[in-house]
Amino acid sequence: MSQVKLPNLSHYWVPFTANRQFKAMPRLFKAAKGNYYTTMDDRQILDGTAGLWCVPAGHGREEIAVAVGEQLRTLDYAPAFQTSHPLAFETATRLAEYMPKGLDRIFFTNSGSESADTALKIALAYHRVCGNPLRSKLIGRERGYHGVNFGGIAVGGIAGNRKAFGNGLAGVDHIRHPLDITKNAFTKGVPEDGGITLANEFEQRILTLHDPATIAALIIEPMQGSAGVIIPPKNYLKRLREICDKHGILLIFDEVITGFGRLGAKFGADYFDVVPDILTCAKGLSNGVVPMGAVAVKREVYDAFMEKSAAGAIELPHGYTYSAIPIACVAAIATLDIFFAEKLEDRAAGLSDYFGQAAHSLKGLPMVKDIRNIGLVAGIEFEAASEKTGAGAFAFATYLKCYELGLHVRYNGDIIAISPPLTIEKYEIDRIFNTLSDAIKYVASLGEAGLDVSRYLKNEQLWAAHSQTTI
């Protein structure tokens, strides 16, 4: 057995994780550089997910580390309310220049979840300050993910994320998600058909039911990432933009995943040529180094608050202790500098065809139901294993086998998602999908026995067992 000293696993409640299962076979990284993690036993694991979609420029960037270290020695913190510091304004200016045209007023948060809730609050407050308080309903989308705060889970459309907590907010409804495997299975890139009809359902069904004069905003992801890489059909987003304009509804794009080059453009708004009224981001904003999120709004939305609020009033009574904390600002500026110098969005665009071909090479493997790709993202959806094992059993076993083989992927239900750093090389793309192919074939070859998680990560299981006897 490898000599590995584990920390005490008892006290940390690991998020979005089956804790009992994880602590029986802990998967712990101790270092990261470039496109690789180093495990507790010094194995190199290729990062097929850019962390949690949040490390587009690769790990261990010295430029960011130096900037954060120097900032900590200069100004560690400045109160976010009633005072500020120059870096907050510099970061907002840099981010406004990076945003789609018109989205040049920036509110800083600490995460994608906070960005989503901030965007919803801005939308509701905007209509109120404009004299339309009846516009209080929010529309999300089935299988949408907008973080884990109460607003986000309310407009989100993943049932498992909210069934333990209730609805979160009243006055919320959802439109249908755009995935149609029966018509578009194994599509390479954006599906051609069905976009206009699907978007028209928003007007025909939701608006008829609720009355457009009561709806404040529609919030959607340009590409639904956490639900398993759901790509909208051609002209779907453009038609939603038209409907929102027609009825005075704010359109919010949640670009926490699609922002910062993931699709081969700066944002999904750029890729699909549709500019929302409000855009949320986080993750890649600081390359995952310091928690930071942002909400960008059109100037006319910001101006409404400035012009219509009472003199001397706080126009938006909202914010966070760590909004635009200095170290987050320098991390964001350094990240934007890297994007500018290395043209990472162009790099992603140049690799997207190669990446897509590699992803679709998995077609025909056992259990593979669908493959979806766009930019440097791919989703591989599996057939459900069986009622006995439950949803996600095959994908989870495949995830564990990939880890054994030196690759980190992300599983969610019956879907494996691949979203490597934008610094990925072609030979590493080959390795990702060759390893995934080997893992799929291995798990499938064992039948139901392959779904037994105790079969995998034997070293990790031994470490955990040893650790428990020595604590």
C-alpha positions, 0 to 999 in steps of 0.5 A: 500500500502506498504510504499516504497520510490523510487528514482527519476526514470527519469534520468537513462536510463535502458539498454536492457529494455523497460524503459516506461514499467519498470518505470511504475512497477519498480522492484528494489532490495536493498540487496542480500545474498546467493541465494536471493535478497531483494526487496524494500519492503523486500520480498525475491526473489530467484535468478534463474539467478545468477544475469545476469549469473554472480554470480556463487558463490552466493551473498554477499561473505564476502571473496570478499568484504573484499579483495576489501575493503582492496585493495581500501585502499592500491592501488586504481588505477595504470595506465594500459599503460606503468606501471602496478602492481603485482596483474595484473600478479598474477591474470593472472597467476591464471587465466592461471592455471584455463584455458584449457591447452595451453590458458595461455596468458591473456589480461584483459578487463572490460566486455564480450563485450570488451572481444569479440571485443578484441578477434576479434582484436587479431585474425585480428592482428595475421594474419597481423603480420604473413604476411597474411593480406588477412585474414580479414573476420570474421565468427559468427553464427546465434543467436549468442551473443557476446556483444554489441560493434560494433565488437560483434554485427557484428559477433553476430546473433541476429537481434534485437541487431543490426538493429538500428545500421547497420552492424557494420563491413564489411567482416562478415558472419554467419553459421547456429545455431544448434537448430533443435526443429523439431528433438531434442525437449525436449532433455535432455542434448546434442542432439545425432544427426546432429552435424557432418553434421551441422559443415560440412556446415561451410566448404561446404557453407561459405568457398566455398563462401569466400575462406578459405585464406581470413577468420581470425576467427570463433567465437561461444559460446559453448552453446548459452545462450542469444539466449535461451540456444541452445546446440550443438549436439554431435561432432559438436564443435570437427568437427568445430575445425578440419575444422578451423585447416585444413584451418588455421582459428582461433577458438574463444570460447565466454565463457562469459556465459559458463565459471566458472562452468556453465556447470559442468566444468570449461569452455565449452571447458572442457565440450566438450573437444575442445580447441579453439585458443582464449577464452573470459570470464567475468561475473563469473570471479569476481562473478559479483562484479567488472566489469572484463573480459579476453581474453586467447590465446594460447601461439603460438598466443602471441609468434607470436606478440612478435617475429614478431613485430618490436623491441620496437614496441607496439605489440598490440595497444589496451587496456582499462583504467581499464584493470586489475584494482587492485580491479577487480584483488583481486575480481577475485583472491578471486572468484577463491579461492572460486571455488577451496575451494568449488569445485563449478564446481563439485557441478554443475556437481553433481546437473545437473541431478536433475536440468535437471529432474526438468526442464523437469517436465514442459513438457506438460504444456500449451504453452511449446514448448521445454525444453533444459538443460545442466549443471545448465542451462535450456531454456523453449521455448513457443509457440508464443502467437499471432500476435496481442501480438507479440513475447515474450508476454507469456514469459514476463507475465510469468516472471512478475508472477514469480517475484510476486511469489518470483522468478527471471527468465530471459526472452528473446523473447519466452524463459525463461532461468534459470541459478541459482548460483552454490550454489543452493540447491535441495529444491531451484531447486524444488522451481524454477520449481514449481514456474515457473510451477504455473506461466505458468499455471496461465498466460495460464489460463487467455488466452489473458487477461493474457498477459496484463502486467498491471495485474501484480505487482500492488504494484510496479505500485502504488509505481511508480504512487505515486513517480511521484506525489511526485517528 
